[in-house]
Amino acid sequence: MIVDRRPLNFWERLYLPAIIGGLKVTVRHAFDTLFRHKVVTMEYPEQKWTVPVNYRGAPYLVKDQEGSTKCVSCQLCEFVCPPKAIRITPPAASKLVADRPNAEKMPLEFEINMLRCIFCGFCQEVCPEEAIFLQKDYSLTGLSRKELVYNKEKLLALGGTEGGIQKWKNKLEEAKSQENFPVKV
Amino acid sequence: MNWTFIIFSLVKIAIVIGVVQGLVAYSVLAERKISAWIQNRVGPNRTAPPFAKYIPIVGPALIRLGMFQPLADGLKFLLKEDFTPGGVRKVYFWLAPAIAIIPAMLTVAVIPFGSTMGGQQMVIADLNVGILYTFGIVSLGVYGIVLAGYAANSKYPFFGGIRSSAQMISYEISMGMSVIPVLMIVGNLNLSSIIGWQATNGWLVLYSPVSFFIFLIASFAETNRLPFDLPEAETELVGGYHTEYGSMKFALFFLGEYSNMIASGGMMVTLFFGGWTLPFWGLDHAATGIGMGFVHILIFLVKMLLFMALFIWVRWMFPRFRYDQLMDLGWRRFLPLALANILITAVVLYLKVK
């Protein structure tokens, strides 16, 4: 294809109108930035992205509506975790009982190494108790490697509460009612 | 030689160098801030010593404006490892940054930055050949860049050096030619008398706007600023002549470039915009008191800083010229224009005298 190259007219050859046009554009942008706050920069620590609902951030442990730990130390998440970031110490010898009625166990210690975690969400997917969720934090910082191994206390504090089913809540009544079956007259 | 002259000269030299270096540091900040504003960004607004935020009102505003950034930049350059790459030609490699900055600093010597203060003329050297001195020194500036390009012993810096030598030599000619009408009108090479002439007859930009126009554009080329920054075109030559330089040696090139900008801004103010004078409120004759002396220095600095702002503004607006376009503009447009300007001025002056 032959491009039609129109010869420049006198003003175009002089460059000056184009230069003045350019100066006007830059001044307009500077004016917008200074006086009309049309800034494209997001000043990060103060302003943050609002992440989408399905965002996969850091996994934290959650509590139920009544403020008790949901995790029952089944260690499925530890097993499924691809980078082996989760490390659970079961209660075993310590005889630690769960802080809610009817649950058998709760972990003595639950650690997630946030430097290893790849935010894949397998732990959330595999958890039978809905006790661990990938939440919206994406900038985890620390001054040492040790600082980024989050323990149970920290994970629970960061996780907040997540309602949903309370599997163990009416277990006792259910068991009793089952024992009472068939209903004796 | 009398001692008072020597002492006052030394004091003036110290103050001028200090002020110029300070201005250089803050014009780097201005460059970053103005570029940010033009591109709808924020620019440096975090760096601050720990105590700064406790100063009420002023402190946070200064941090927001990035006023402490130059201190951090300077400190960074000083503390960086002074690395000398393996293949360089060592002597020239060490010599080049010094040669780049010395002419830039020397140019400032003849520029009158104020009228008088305590009986002292506010100019380091009131030379009778002021402008010739300036052109002589400015043309030395190219050696630093060429030497840096040669010393690095690597192809991109070499290209940068070659380009810059061709560019600076070409534009020096039109720059020199553009000033001749000014000299013909005033009839004196001394910069103080040029200012004196402008105080009585009006600014020279009104008498010879074409001269100013050519001088302005040639000084963009001389200082390697953006429409003509071929010697350090990042996208083509990595970093140009200072690719192999780091730490304080790189900073010296940087200082040299900005000192050159300040010097050429000062030259333009002196030659075309009446130096430290203003045509109203009786600010056009030499000061008697110290207060007026300060006002004159302030006027000069404000005018010069306006030119610095123009330099920076133009940088963030223009695309770079292609090399042949650059040469075309220098040799086939500005040189004939400057020569015609000389001729026309001469004819007009002749007719006036007659």
Interface residues (C-beta under 8 A of the other chain):
Chain A: I19 G22 L23 V25 T26 V27 H29 A30 D32 T33 L34 K38 V39 V40 T41 E43
Chain B: I34 A36 W37 I38 Q39 N40 R41 V42 N45 W313 V314 W316 M317 F318
